[in-house]
Amino acid sequence: MGNIETVLSSSIAAVFWAAFVVAGTMWYGCAATPIELFGPTRYQWDQGYFQEEITKRVDGQLAEGKSLSEAWSQIPEKLAFYDYIGNNPAKGGLFRTGAMNSGDGIAVGWLGHAVFQDSN
């Protein structure tokens, strides 16, 4: 057996290790994190993962000669919804309160991306 300082220091180390694992999992997600259940991770959002995929798909459709409206209509609704600002983990994450779309603080639908064009 050891003295009380040894027991306390090892228990503090165990708590800190668990905290780092939990924090890393919340930030980066893990292989078992279902995006449909928890939404996008902060890492995915900060890296622009969904916006990059949408841009790639829309640019590909435009290159094939489709109109902007037709190109955007080919984007899956779930992909567009994950890019929606209400799903940004930096905007409250697990601690959201107040009304967003349905009044319970959880975004449930996507209304569309705005497209701004100049007069040219």
N, C-alpha and C positions, 0 to 999 in steps of 0.2 A: 504494500500500500504506500501511498505518498502523503504529502502534507496537503493542506487545503489550497495552497497557491497552485500546486500542480493540477489539481482537479479543476479549479476555476479557469486556469489559463487554457487547458485543453478543451473545456466546454465552450469558452468564448471563441476559440479557433474553429470549432465545429459549427457554431452559429454563423460566423462570418463566411465560412466556406459555403454553407447552404444559401446565405443571402446572395453571394456572388453568382451561384448557379441559377437561382431564381431570377435575378436581375438580367443575366445574360440571356436566359430563355425568353423573358418578356421582350427584350430589345431585338434579338435576332430571330426569335422563334426556334423551332427545332423540326426535325423531320416528321414528327408526329403532330405538329400543330395544324389543325384543319382550318384553312382560311375562311371557310363558310361559317364556322362557329365563332372564331375569335376576330375575324377581320384581318386586314393587313398588319404586318408587324411594322414597328418603327423603322427598322432597317430597310425593308422593302419600300416604304414610303419615302424615306430620305434619299434613297438611291434612284428614285424616279422610275421604279420597275414597271408600274402599270402605265404611266404616261409614255414611257419609251416604247412599250409594246403597242399601244394604241397608235402612236405616231408612225411606227413601222408599218402597221397594217393599213392605215389610211393612205400613207404615201405609196404603198404598193398598189392599192386600188386606183389611186389617181394616175399612176404610171400606166395602168392598163386602159386608161381613157374614161374611167367612170367619173361622174360628177361628184362634188364634195358631199352632197346629200346622200348619194348612193354609197359612197365610201364609208360614211359614218353609220349608215344603216346596217352595214355588215359587221360592225363591232358587237361582240356578244354583250348583252346587258350586264352580266356579272362583272366582266372586265371593266366596263365603264363605271359601274357602281363602286368598285374598289378604288378607282381613281377619284371618286367624288370627295370633295373637301370635308364633308361630314364624317368620313371614315378615317381622317388623318389621326393617327395615334397621338400626335403632339397636341391635339385639341381636346385633351381630357382623357383619352385612352380608357382605362378601366373605370375611371372615376367621373364619367360624364353625368351631368345632371341637367334637368331642364328640357324643354321641348326642342326637338330638331325636326323630324318629319312626322312622328306619330305621338309625340308628347311624352315619351318615356326616356328620351335622351339617346335612343339608338336609331341610327339611320336605317330606314327600311326600303327606300326606293331611290331611283335616280331620275332626275328630270331632264337631263341633257347638258351637253357642253355648249357654252356660248361661242359663236364664231363672229369675230369682228373683222370687217373689211373696210378699207378706206375707199374714197370715191373713185379711185382709178380702176 
